[in-house]
Amino acid sequence: MRTLDDLDVKGRRVLVRADLNVPLDGETITDDGRIRASVPTIRTLVDRGAKVIVCAHLGRPKGQVKPEFSLRPVAGRLGELLGQAVAFATDVVGPSAQGVAEELQEGQVALLENLRYEPGEESKDDATRQAFAERLAGLAELYVGDGFGAVHRKHASVYDVPRLLPHAAGGLVVAEVEVLRRLTEATERPYVVVLGGAKVSDKLGVIANLLTKVDRLLVGGGMAYTFLKAQGHEVGGSLLQEDQLDQVRGFLNEAAKRGVDLVLPLDVLAATHFDPSAPYDVVEATAIPADRQGLDIGPRTRELFAGKLADARTVFWNGPMGVFEFDEFAGGTQAVAEALIGSEAFTVVGGGDSAAAVRRLGLPEDGFSHISTGGGASLEYLEGKTLPGLAALED
């Protein structure tokens, strides 16, 4: 892939596809991690005299203009982080965007309104997507792909626009790819993967592929209960995907056949109901009462997982160990994170809820080797899939 060093950007309009899909509470940004991750590439372009036009998506407005998904609050925060004003276009490729783009001077930055307000951005019809891409590309002279969290999507701004303009990968995408290659091509062992989160179905492909590569696979979070049920254990009212039991039994058999140490919880915090103040008991993971639901891994499991991580040389972690948004049920996620911080391994936090948990728990981000900005994109890369946005940048 070409990088920023391969583009002559001075005095030219550069369209930067960033990942600014941040959580909002009204107009308040509750986690600005993705904005901060986008700043270095934008600042580099600013310092080199580019006229920077940033485009991004927020949420799922599904081709409709919905004020709750406006990027206007993001423009304000991006300006604060850059230390300069960021002009905001109130549309994506309409009169406001065209006017803002034309008025930009060297070293100035503008942000377009939410790409997903335009039906063409996500369209499955190639002609519809291409037509929108041509209008978007018409705002600029060069393209920089830096939204790693979207590179697994065949969307106009990710896949079609770089085919219309001279292009390069931004620093964030380059860094993410280097890390993921280290997880797949040059991995120091023992290689341990920690998977959590709600659903097994979200990670079927990555589990299947990782079972051919890892030494240990630690499974926590909501998905652990489907594994426990597949072994024949009672999981009470815990999160369960009945339709995935046969698939999970296949994973258990494959792990045994390959000698992969697949580690499940020994104990869990079993609550009476899903609530931050729900009463709970620590119970055996293999015998959760019928009227309880597991909301976090228990103390013995935290110790077990930390032990399994102690001698690792490479660790990939994706997905919380419990309902970390509730203080009483955040301890398992915190224990895993602290084990990684104390490790001498190359440690990668796989984006999404894991990265959000690190920030919510107030843990030092520099305690990890890398915190990814792209949960879904990272997982699909680790599955061995071709990511459309990366393929477009490699052309």
N, C-alpha and C positions, 0 to 999 in steps of 0.2 A: 504494500500500500504506500502511496505517496503521503508525505507528511507536510506540515506547514512550511517546512524548510524548502519544499519543492515548488511553492507558489510565490509569485511576485505580487504582493497584495497592495503595495503602496498606491493610494489614490483610487483604488478600485472597490466596487461594491461587492462584499463577500456575504453570501447567505450561509449562516451557521445553523445547522439543525442540532439543537440542544435538547437535553432531557430536563424539563423544568416541571415535571408532573409531581407537584408537591401537595401534601395534605393541607386543606384549608378548613378553618372554623369560621364560617362567614367570609370575611375578607382578611382574616388573620392566618398567616402561614404558621403552622404548628411544627414543621420540621423543614428547615431550609437546606438540608444536606445536598440535595441535587443541584440547587442553585450555586452553592459554594463550589461544588465539583466542576461546574461549567465555567467558572470565572477564569481560571488560568488560560484556557484557549482564547477566550474573548479578549482578555487583557493583552495577550501576545499579539493578536491582530491589531488591537488599538495602538500598541506601542510601535507597530510597523507601519502605521499610517493608513490602515484599511478603513473603509466605510462599512461598519458591521451591521448587518441585518439579521437578527436572531429570530428563529421560528421554533415553535414547540407546541406540544399538546398539553391539555389538562383534563383529566377525567374522561367521561364517556358521554359527551353531548349528542353523539350519533347524528352528525350532520345538521344540527339545529343550533341556532344562537340561543344559549341559555346563560343569563347573567351570572349564575352561581359558578360557572366554569370559566369566567373571564380571567385572562392572564394579567390584568391591570395590577393586582397586588404584587405579582411577581416582578413586574417592571420596576416598581418602587424598591423592592428588596435588592434586585440586581444592581440598580443604581447605587444603593448604599454600599454594597460590597465592592463595586468598581471604583467608588469615589467620584462618580460623575453622573450627570443626568442621563437617563435612558428615555428616548422618545418612544411613545406608544402609539401604534396604529390601531384604530378601532375596528378594522376589518383585516382580512388575511391577504387578499389580492385585489381589493377594490380601490376606490379613490383615495382613501386615507393611507393605505399601504403604499400606493404609488407615489403620493405626495411626500410622505415621510422618507421614502427611499431616495427620491430625487433631491431632497433638501440636505441630506447627510453630507457633512464635511469630513475630511480626513481625521481619524481618531475618534469619531463619534459613533454612538451605538443606538440602534432602534430595536424594539421588540414588536413583532406582529401579534395580532389577536390569535386566539386558539385555532390551530390548524384543523381540529376536528369539528369546527363550525361548518367547514366545507365538506359536502358529501363526497367530493372527489378524492379527498385525502385517503379514506379507507375503502374506497370502492373496489369491489371484486372484478368489475368490468375494466379491462385494460384501457379501452379508449376513453372512458370517463376519467380514470385516474391520470392518464397521460395528458388530457386536456387541462386538468387542474395543474399538473406539474409544469406544463409549459407557461402558464400564467405566473406561477410561483418563481420559476427560473428566470422569467422576464424581468424580475425586480433586481437581478444581480448579474455580475460577470463571472464570479467564481463561487464554488460551493465547498464548504467544510462540514463533514459529517462528524459530529461530536456527541450525538445522543445515543450512547451505547444501550440505554434501557429500551430503545425502540428498534434496534437493528435486526431483531427477529421478526419484524413486521414488514410485509410487502406493501408499504404505504407510499403514496406519491412523494412525500418529502424525504423519505428514507431510501427508496429504491429507484424511482423514476427521475427525480431531479438531478442526481449526480451523473446520470447518463446524458444529460443535456448541457452540462457546464463542465469546464475544467475543474477537477476536484481533488481533495486530499482528506485524509483522516485527521481529526483534531487530536490533541494530546491525550484527552480522556479515553478515546477509543483505542489509541495506540497502547496506552498503559493497560487497559482492560484485556486486550488481546494478548499482550505479553504475559500477563498473569495467568490467563486461561491456558495458554500454551504450556506454561510451566506445570500446570495441573494435569495436563494430558500427554505431554511429550518428554518432559525432563523432570520426572517426579522423584524427589528424595524419599526414601522409605525409612520407617513405616509411614504409609499414607493412610490417614484416617479421615473419613467423611462423617459429619454429624448432620442428620436430616431431621427436621421437625416441621411445624406448621400443621394445618388442619387436615389436608386431604392427601391420601396416597395417590389418587388419580392425577393430581397435579405433577407428580414426580415419577410416573411409571417409566418413561423412557430413560431418565437419568439414573434411576436405580438399576435398571437392566444393564446399562452401559457401565456404570461404576462397579458392579459386581465382577466385571472382568479386569478391573484395574486396582482396586483398593485392597488394603490389608484388613481394615476394620471398618464396619459401618454401624454407627450408633444411631438408633432411631428413638426419637422422643416426640413430644407434642401430640396433637390430636391424631396424627397418622399412626402412632404407636398402638392405639387400641384395636385397629384393624389387624395389625400383626399379632397382637395377643389373642384376639378372637380366632384368628386363623390357626393358632396353636391349640385351640379348644378351651380357652379360659373365659371366665365370666367377666364382662366389662361394664355391667350395669347400664346406666344411661349415658355412658361416655360416647363421644363422637365416633361413629362407626360407618364404614362404607361396605355394606353387605355385598354389593356387586363386585367388590374387588378381592374378596376372600380367596378365590381360586388363583388369581394373579399373585397374591401375596404368598400363598403356599408355594407357588413356583419359585418366588424369590428366596424363600427359606431353604428350599431344596437345592437351588443353584448355589447359594452361599455355602451350604454344607459340602457340596460336591467340589467347590473350588477352594475350600479351606479359608473362606473369608469369615472373620469373627464378626457375626451380626449380633449386636448387643441391644437388648430390649430393657425397658425399665424393670427394676425389682420392686419398687414401691411408688405410690402416687398419692397426691393430695386429693382425696375424694370428697367432693362437696355435695351438699343437699340440693343445690340448684346453681344455675349460672348467674352469679352475682358477685360483685367485689366484696361484699360483706357476708357471703354465705358461710354458715358453719361447715367445717370440714374435719376429716380425720386422715391420718396417714395409714394407708392400708396396703396389703400385698397387691402388687400389680396383677397377680394371677387370680385374685379373688375379690374383685371390686363388688361391693354390695349392690343388689339390684336397684335400690333406690338412691344410689349415688352416681356421680359422674366425675371422672378424673379431669382436673384442671391444671395439674402441674406434676412434674416428676418429684419424687420424694427424696429425703436426705440420703438414704442408702444409694439411690440411683445417681444422685449428684456426685457422691464420692466415687462410685464405680466409673462413671463417665470421665471424671477428672483423672482417675488412674489410667484409663485407656488412652488418654491424650498425653500423658506425662512423657512418654518416650518418642512421641511422633516427630517426624521431620517435616511433614507436610500435612496441613489440615484445611479442609474446606467445610464451612459451616453454612447451612441454609435452612432457616426455619426455627422459630422459637420453641422452647421445651414445654411451654404452658401459656396460659393467658396472661402474658406479661403486662398487658394494659391494666390489669388489676394488681395492686401492690402485693396482696397476700399470695398471689400465684405467679410472681415474677422471679422467685428465688432460683428455680431450676435454670431458667435462661441466664440469669446472672452468674450462676455457678459455672456454666459452660463457658460463658464469655471470659470470666476471670481465669479459668484454666488455660484458655488460649492466650490471654495476656501474659500469664506466667510461663508460657511455653517458650522453648528455644526454636520451635518449628517455624516454617514459612506458613503463616496463617492468613486465610482468605475468608472474609465474611461475605456471603453471597447475596448481598443486596436485599431489597424488599423489607419484610418484617424484621429480619435479623439486624439489618443496618439501623432500622428505626428503633429497635430494642436497645442497641448499644447507646444511641443518643438519649433515649428516654431514661435509661438507667444511669445516665451521667458517667459512663465509662470513657476512658481516654481513647479517642479514635486512633492515636498514634501507637496504641498498645498492640495493634494488629498490623500485619505486613501490608494488607490491602483490604479496603472496604469497597465492594463493588457497588455501582449505581444501577445495575441491571439484573434483577432477580430472574425474570423469565428468560432474558437473553443469555445470561450465564448458564442457566440450566440447559437450554437448548444447545448451546455450544458444547457442554459436557456430554450431551446425548450423542454428539457427533453429527448434528444436523448442519446443513449449510444455511447461514443466516443471510437473508436477502440484502440487508443493508451493508454487510461486510463484503458480500460478493460484488455489489455495485461499486464500492470504494476500491476494490482490487482490480477492476477493469481498467 
